[in-house]
Amino acid sequence: MKKLILIEGMGCQNCVKHVTEALENISGVNKVNVSLEKNNAVVEYSGEISDEVFKTAIDEAGYNVTKIETA
């Protein structure tokens, strides 16, 4: 399954690294692609992961999720 997550607050490649690591640490996540230019992340995962789990991981990394949708 795939989710598109829109993120506010990223300003540099270090921000991309923080968001990528936060999402990769979620159990069941297979692939993460964070785009600074598009202010989003595309996450491929298996199993059931709620949107709230993705949101919490990004919030804890210091960024804001504005929208999560199926990609």
C-alpha positions as CSV (number, residue, x, y, z in Angstrom):
1,M,0.0,0.0,0.0
2,K,1.0,3.6,-0.5
3,K,0.3,6.9,1.2
4,L,1.0,10.4,0.1
5,I,1.8,12.7,3.1
6,L,1.8,16.5,2.7
7,I,4.3,18.1,5.2
8,E,4.9,21.6,6.3
9,G,8.1,22.9,7.9
10,M,10.8,21.3,5.9
11,G,13.5,23.7,4.7
12,C,16.6,21.8,3.8
13,Q,18.0,18.3,3.1
14,N,18.6,17.8,6.8
15,C,14.8,18.1,7.3
16,V,14.3,15.5,4.6
17,K,16.7,13.2,6.4
18,H,14.8,13.6,9.7
19,V,11.4,12.9,8.1
20,T,12.8,9.9,6.2
21,E,14.3,8.4,9.3
22,A,11.1,9.0,11.3
23,L,9.0,7.2,8.7
24,E,11.5,4.4,8.2
25,N,11.4,3.6,11.9
26,I,7.7,2.7,11.7
27,S,7.2,-1.1,11.7
28,G,5.9,-2.3,8.3
29,V,7.3,0.6,6.3
30,N,9.1,-0.7,3.2
31,K,10.1,2.4,1.3
32,V,10.1,6.2,1.9
33,N,10.6,8.9,-0.6
34,V,10.6,12.5,0.9
35,S,10.6,15.5,-1.5
36,L,11.7,18.9,-0.3
37,E,10.5,20.5,-3.5
38,K,7.0,19.0,-3.3
39,N,6.8,19.2,0.6
40,N,5.6,15.6,0.7
41,A,6.5,12.0,1.4
42,V,5.4,8.9,-0.4
43,V,5.4,5.9,1.9
44,E,5.1,2.2,0.8
45,Y,4.1,-0.2,3.5
46,S,2.7,-3.5,4.2
47,G,0.1,-4.4,6.8
48,E,-2.2,-2.0,8.6
49,I,-0.7,1.3,9.6
50,S,-3.1,4.1,10.6
51,D,-2.7,7.6,9.4
52,E,-2.3,8.7,13.0
53,V,0.9,6.6,13.3
54,F,2.5,8.4,10.3
55,K,1.3,11.8,11.6
56,T,2.7,11.1,15.1
57,A,6.1,10.1,13.7
58,I,6.4,13.3,11.6
59,D,5.1,15.5,14.5
60,E,7.7,14.0,16.8
61,A,10.4,14.8,14.2
62,G,9.3,18.4,14.4
63,Y,7.2,18.9,11.3
64,N,3.5,19.3,10.5
65,V,1.3,16.9,8.5
66,T,-1.3,18.8,6.5
67,K,-2.9,15.9,4.6
68,I,-2.6,12.2,4.2
69,E,-4.1,10.4,1.3
70,T,-3.9,7.0,-0.5
71,A,-1.3,7.3,-3.3
